[in-house]
Amino acid sequence: MENATLALRPDALSRPPKALLFDLDGTLYRGDELIPGADRLIADLEARGWPCWFLTNNSTRTPAQVAEHMHKLGIPARADRVITSAMAAAAYARERHPGAAAYVVGEHGLREALREAGLRLLDDPDSAEQAQIVVQGIDRNLTYDKLTEAVDHLLNGATYLVTNPDRLLPVGGGFLPGAGSIAALLETATGASPVVIGKPSGIIMDYALALAGVSAEEAWVVGDNPHTDLAAGLAAGCPTVLVLTGLCTAADWRERCAAAGAMPDAVCADPERLYAFITYDDPQG
Protein backbone atom coordinates (compact mmCIF):
# COMPACT_ATOMS: atom_id res chain seq x y z
CA MET A 1 0.00 0.00 0.00
CA GLU A 2 2.37 2.65 -1.22
CA ASN A 3 -0.14 5.49 -1.01
CA ALA A 4 -2.05 4.09 1.98
CA THR A 5 -5.20 3.48 -0.12
CA LEU A 6 -5.88 0.44 -2.27
CA ALA A 7 -8.97 -0.28 -4.34
CA LEU A 8 -9.23 -4.01 -4.99
CA ARG A 9 -12.61 -3.95 -6.74
CA PRO A 10 -13.18 -0.37 -7.94
CA ASP A 11 -16.42 -1.26 -9.76
CA ALA A 12 -18.09 -2.17 -6.46
CA LEU A 13 -17.37 1.34 -5.18
CA SER A 14 -17.96 3.25 -8.40
CA ARG A 15 -21.11 4.95 -7.08
CA PRO A 16 -21.13 7.13 -3.95
CA PRO A 17 -22.84 5.50 -0.96
CA LYS A 18 -26.30 6.51 0.19
CA ALA A 19 -25.35 5.38 3.72
CA LEU A 20 -22.17 4.38 5.53
CA LEU A 21 -22.30 1.63 8.17
CA PHE A 22 -19.33 2.11 10.50
CA ASP A 23 -17.99 -0.36 13.00
CA LEU A 24 -16.94 1.39 16.21
CA ASP A 25 -14.18 -0.10 18.37
CA GLY A 26 -11.06 -0.43 16.24
CA THR A 27 -12.54 1.70 13.46
CA LEU A 28 -13.41 5.07 15.06
CA TYR A 29 -11.96 4.59 18.54
CA ARG A 30 -10.10 2.12 20.69
CA GLY A 31 -11.86 1.89 24.02
CA ASP A 32 -11.63 5.41 25.45
CA GLU A 33 -9.12 6.63 22.85
CA LEU A 34 -10.16 8.42 19.67
CA ILE A 35 -8.52 7.15 16.51
CA PRO A 36 -6.92 10.33 15.11
CA GLY A 37 -9.10 11.94 12.47
CA ALA A 38 -12.23 9.87 13.19
CA ASP A 39 -14.05 12.89 14.60
CA ARG A 40 -13.35 14.98 11.49
CA LEU A 41 -14.25 12.03 9.24
CA ILE A 42 -17.78 11.71 10.60
CA ALA A 43 -18.39 15.45 10.86
CA ASP A 44 -17.20 16.09 7.31
CA LEU A 45 -19.11 13.18 5.79
CA GLU A 46 -22.32 14.31 7.45
CA ALA A 47 -21.70 17.87 6.29
CA ARG A 48 -21.41 16.60 2.72
CA GLY A 49 -24.69 14.72 2.99
CA TRP A 50 -23.53 11.15 3.57
CA PRO A 51 -25.55 9.64 6.45
CA CYS A 52 -23.30 7.82 8.92
CA TRP A 53 -24.67 4.86 10.86
CA PHE A 54 -22.86 3.05 13.64
CA LEU A 55 -23.13 -0.72 13.82
CA THR A 56 -21.72 -2.53 16.85
CA ASN A 57 -21.73 -6.07 18.20
CA ASN A 58 -21.49 -4.66 21.71
CA SER A 59 -24.73 -5.33 23.60
CA THR A 60 -23.84 -3.73 26.94
CA ARG A 61 -24.87 -0.13 26.20
CA THR A 62 -28.04 1.53 24.97
CA PRO A 63 -27.79 3.59 21.76
CA ALA A 64 -27.91 6.76 23.88
CA GLN A 65 -24.98 5.54 25.97
CA VAL A 66 -22.99 4.64 22.85
CA ALA A 67 -23.65 8.09 21.37
CA GLU A 68 -22.68 9.75 24.65
CA HIS A 69 -19.38 7.86 24.68
CA MET A 70 -18.69 8.94 21.11
CA HIS A 71 -19.55 12.56 21.87
CA LYS A 72 -17.02 12.54 24.71
CA LEU A 73 -14.41 11.55 22.14
CA GLY A 74 -15.53 14.33 19.80
CA ILE A 75 -17.41 12.14 17.31
CA PRO A 76 -20.76 13.75 16.37
CA ALA A 77 -22.91 10.60 16.59
CA ARG A 78 -26.69 10.62 16.72
CA ALA A 79 -28.27 8.09 19.07
CA ASP A 80 -30.92 7.28 16.45
CA ARG A 81 -28.12 6.24 14.08
CA VAL A 82 -26.58 3.76 16.54
CA ILE A 83 -27.46 0.11 15.91
CA THR A 84 -26.43 -2.44 18.53
CA SER A 85 -26.63 -6.22 18.53
CA ALA A 86 -28.98 -5.85 21.51
CA MET A 87 -31.41 -3.83 19.38
CA ALA A 88 -31.28 -6.38 16.58
CA ALA A 89 -31.77 -9.26 19.04
CA ALA A 90 -34.77 -7.51 20.58
CA ALA A 91 -36.32 -6.86 17.17
CA TYR A 92 -35.79 -10.50 16.19
CA ALA A 93 -37.35 -11.70 19.45
CA ARG A 94 -40.31 -9.32 19.13
CA GLU A 95 -41.06 -10.53 15.60
CA ARG A 96 -40.82 -14.26 16.34
CA HIS A 97 -41.69 -14.44 20.04
CA PRO A 98 -43.91 -11.43 20.81
CA GLY A 99 -44.43 -10.90 24.54
CA ALA A 100 -42.42 -14.00 25.39
CA ALA A 101 -40.91 -14.75 28.79
CA ALA A 102 -37.16 -14.21 28.37
CA TYR A 103 -34.25 -15.23 30.54
CA VAL A 104 -31.36 -12.83 29.95
CA VAL A 105 -27.66 -13.39 30.39
CA GLY A 106 -26.41 -9.91 29.66
CA GLU A 107 -26.06 -6.32 30.74
CA HIS A 108 -28.07 -3.09 30.79
CA GLY A 109 -28.17 -2.43 27.05
CA LEU A 110 -29.55 -5.85 26.24
CA ARG A 111 -32.10 -5.85 29.04
CA GLU A 112 -33.41 -2.39 28.10
CA ALA A 113 -33.73 -3.32 24.42
CA LEU A 114 -35.73 -6.44 25.28
CA ARG A 115 -38.02 -4.53 27.66
CA GLU A 116 -38.68 -1.89 25.01
CA ALA A 117 -39.54 -4.68 22.57
CA GLY A 118 -42.25 -5.96 24.92
CA LEU A 119 -40.48 -9.08 26.20
CA ARG A 120 -41.10 -10.19 29.80
CA LEU A 121 -37.81 -10.55 31.66
CA LEU A 122 -37.64 -13.33 34.24
CA ASP A 123 -35.77 -11.65 37.08
CA ASP A 124 -36.95 -13.71 40.04
CA PRO A 125 -34.49 -16.59 40.61
CA ASP A 126 -37.14 -18.39 42.68
CA SER A 127 -39.75 -18.25 39.93
CA ALA A 128 -40.93 -21.60 38.58
CA GLU A 129 -41.89 -20.09 35.21
CA GLN A 130 -39.95 -21.47 32.27
CA ALA A 131 -38.51 -19.04 29.76
CA GLN A 132 -39.62 -19.27 26.15
CA ILE A 133 -36.35 -17.72 25.00
CA VAL A 134 -32.87 -17.30 26.45
CA VAL A 135 -31.11 -14.19 25.17
CA GLN A 136 -27.39 -14.07 25.89
CA GLY A 137 -24.73 -11.44 25.35
CA ILE A 138 -21.61 -10.54 27.24
CA ASP A 139 -22.14 -10.40 30.99
CA ARG A 140 -19.30 -9.09 33.13
CA ASN A 141 -21.28 -9.96 36.26
CA LEU A 142 -21.75 -13.56 35.20
CA THR A 143 -22.18 -16.12 37.99
CA TYR A 144 -22.43 -19.87 38.12
CA ASP A 145 -26.03 -19.48 39.27
CA LYS A 146 -26.89 -17.50 36.13
CA LEU A 147 -25.31 -20.16 33.95
CA THR A 148 -27.18 -22.89 35.79
CA GLU A 149 -30.51 -21.14 35.30
CA ALA A 150 -29.80 -20.54 31.60
CA VAL A 151 -28.93 -24.21 31.19
CA ASP A 152 -32.19 -25.20 32.86
CA HIS A 153 -34.27 -23.07 30.49
CA LEU A 154 -32.42 -24.31 27.43
CA LEU A 155 -32.76 -27.95 28.44
CA ASN A 156 -36.48 -27.33 28.84
CA GLY A 157 -36.81 -26.18 25.25
CA ALA A 158 -36.24 -22.42 25.30
CA THR A 159 -35.12 -20.85 22.03
CA TYR A 160 -31.55 -19.60 22.27
CA LEU A 161 -30.46 -16.20 20.91
CA VAL A 162 -26.89 -14.89 21.11
CA THR A 163 -26.18 -11.22 20.49
CA ASN A 164 -22.82 -11.85 18.81
CA PRO A 165 -20.19 -14.56 18.35
CA ASP A 166 -17.15 -12.52 19.49
CA ARG A 167 -15.03 -14.73 21.72
CA LEU A 168 -12.81 -11.92 23.01
CA LEU A 169 -13.51 -8.32 23.97
CA PRO A 170 -10.49 -5.99 23.74
CA VAL A 171 -10.15 -3.71 26.78
CA GLY A 172 -7.27 -1.58 28.04
CA GLY A 173 -4.57 -3.41 26.16
CA GLY A 174 -5.93 -6.83 27.15
CA PHE A 175 -8.96 -9.03 26.56
CA LEU A 176 -12.09 -10.25 28.32
CA PRO A 177 -14.07 -13.37 27.39
CA GLY A 178 -16.76 -12.25 24.99
CA ALA A 179 -20.34 -13.32 24.32
CA GLY A 180 -19.10 -16.08 22.05
CA SER A 181 -17.09 -17.62 24.88
CA ILE A 182 -20.14 -17.72 27.14
CA ALA A 183 -22.14 -19.21 24.27
CA ALA A 184 -19.53 -21.95 23.80
CA LEU A 185 -20.05 -22.98 27.42
CA LEU A 186 -23.83 -23.03 27.15
CA GLU A 187 -23.74 -24.88 23.84
CA THR A 188 -21.43 -27.51 25.32
CA ALA A 189 -23.62 -27.92 28.39
CA THR A 190 -26.95 -28.15 26.58
CA GLY A 191 -26.35 -29.06 22.95
CA ALA A 192 -28.49 -26.06 22.00
CA SER A 193 -27.54 -24.24 18.79
CA PRO A 194 -28.09 -20.49 19.14
CA VAL A 195 -29.43 -18.05 16.60
CA VAL A 196 -26.56 -15.58 16.19
CA ILE A 197 -27.76 -12.00 15.75
CA GLY A 198 -24.65 -9.80 15.44
CA LYS A 199 -21.96 -9.51 12.78
CA PRO A 200 -21.23 -11.50 10.67
CA SER A 201 -24.88 -12.63 10.80
CA GLY A 202 -27.25 -11.40 8.13
CA ILE A 203 -29.84 -10.72 10.83
CA ILE A 204 -28.18 -7.54 12.08
CA MET A 205 -27.31 -6.48 8.53
CA ASP A 206 -30.92 -6.79 7.34
CA TYR A 207 -32.03 -4.86 10.42
CA ALA A 208 -29.46 -2.10 9.81
CA LEU A 209 -30.28 -1.74 6.12
CA ALA A 210 -33.98 -1.49 6.92
CA LEU A 211 -33.37 1.25 9.48
CA ALA A 212 -31.08 3.13 7.09
CA GLY A 213 -33.68 2.78 4.32
CA VAL A 214 -31.18 1.67 1.68
CA SER A 215 -30.46 -1.43 -0.35
CA ALA A 216 -27.30 -3.44 0.26
CA GLU A 217 -25.45 -2.10 -2.78
CA GLU A 218 -26.14 1.47 -1.61
CA ALA A 219 -24.51 1.03 1.82
CA TRP A 220 -20.76 0.85 2.34
CA VAL A 221 -19.62 -1.16 5.35
CA VAL A 222 -16.46 0.19 7.00
CA GLY A 223 -14.61 -1.80 9.65
CA ASP A 224 -11.33 -3.17 10.95
CA ASN A 225 -12.21 -6.85 11.43
CA PRO A 226 -12.45 -9.21 8.44
CA HIS A 227 -14.19 -11.94 10.46
CA THR A 228 -17.08 -9.72 11.56
CA ASP A 229 -17.32 -6.37 9.74
CA LEU A 230 -16.17 -7.43 6.28
CA ALA A 231 -17.81 -10.86 6.40
CA ALA A 232 -21.13 -9.27 7.36
CA GLY A 233 -20.94 -6.67 4.61
CA LEU A 234 -19.93 -9.12 1.91
CA ALA A 235 -22.59 -11.66 2.91
CA ALA A 236 -25.24 -8.94 2.72
CA GLY A 237 -24.02 -7.74 -0.68
CA CYS A 238 -22.64 -4.41 0.56
CA PRO A 239 -19.43 -2.79 -0.69
CA THR A 240 -16.80 -3.09 2.05
CA VAL A 241 -13.82 -1.00 3.12
CA LEU A 242 -11.17 -2.25 5.52
CA VAL A 243 -9.40 0.32 7.70
CA LEU A 244 -6.00 -0.46 9.20
CA THR A 245 -6.73 1.16 12.55
CA GLY A 246 -7.60 -1.90 14.61
CA LEU A 247 -7.12 -5.60 14.04
CA CYS A 248 -5.20 -5.48 10.75
CA THR A 249 -1.95 -3.83 9.75
CA ALA A 250 -0.39 -3.00 6.39
CA ALA A 251 1.81 -6.08 6.82
CA ASP A 252 -0.86 -8.67 7.65
CA TRP A 253 -4.23 -7.55 6.30
CA ARG A 254 -4.10 -9.80 3.23
CA GLU A 255 -3.36 -12.85 5.35
CA ARG A 256 -6.08 -12.02 7.88
CA CYS A 257 -8.67 -11.33 5.18
CA ALA A 258 -7.80 -14.53 3.35
CA ALA A 259 -8.14 -16.52 6.58
CA ALA A 260 -11.57 -14.98 7.13
CA GLY A 261 -12.60 -15.54 3.52
CA ALA A 262 -13.49 -11.86 3.35
CA MET A 263 -11.51 -9.69 0.97
CA PRO A 264 -12.59 -6.03 1.05
CA ASP A 265 -13.38 -3.90 -1.95
CA ALA A 266 -10.89 -1.31 -0.72
CA VAL A 267 -8.32 -0.80 2.02
CA CYS A 268 -7.57 2.55 3.68
CA ALA A 269 -4.88 3.19 6.25
CA ASP A 270 -6.70 5.72 8.41
CA PRO A 271 -9.71 8.06 8.65
CA GLU A 272 -8.03 10.77 6.55
CA ARG A 273 -7.40 8.43 3.65
CA LEU A 274 -10.86 6.93 4.03
CA TYR A 275 -12.47 10.36 3.73
CA ALA A 276 -10.44 11.12 0.64
CA PHE A 277 -11.39 7.80 -0.90
CA ILE A 278 -15.12 8.16 -0.19
CA THR A 279 -15.25 11.70 -1.52
CA TYR A 280 -12.93 11.04 -4.46
CA ASP A 281 -10.61 13.79 -3.25
CA ASP A 282 -7.51 11.62 -2.82
CA PRO A 283 -4.63 13.47 -4.49
CA GLN A 284 -2.65 10.23 -4.74
CA GLY A 285 -5.53 7.78 -5.32
Secondary structure, DSSP 8 states (H G I E B T S, - for coil): -TTSEEES-GGGGSS--SEEEE--BTTTEETTEE-TTHHHHHHHHHHTT--EEEEE---SS-HHHHHHHHHHTT----GGGEEEHHHHHHHHHHHHSTT-EEEEES-HHHHHHHHHTT-EE---TT-----SEEEE---TT--HHHHHHHHHHHHTT-EEEES---SEEEETTEEEE-HHHHHHHHHHHH----EE-STTSHHHHHHHHHHHT--GGGEEEEES-IIIIIHHHHHHT--EEEETTSS--TTTHHHHHHHHT---SEEESSHHHHHHHHTT--S--
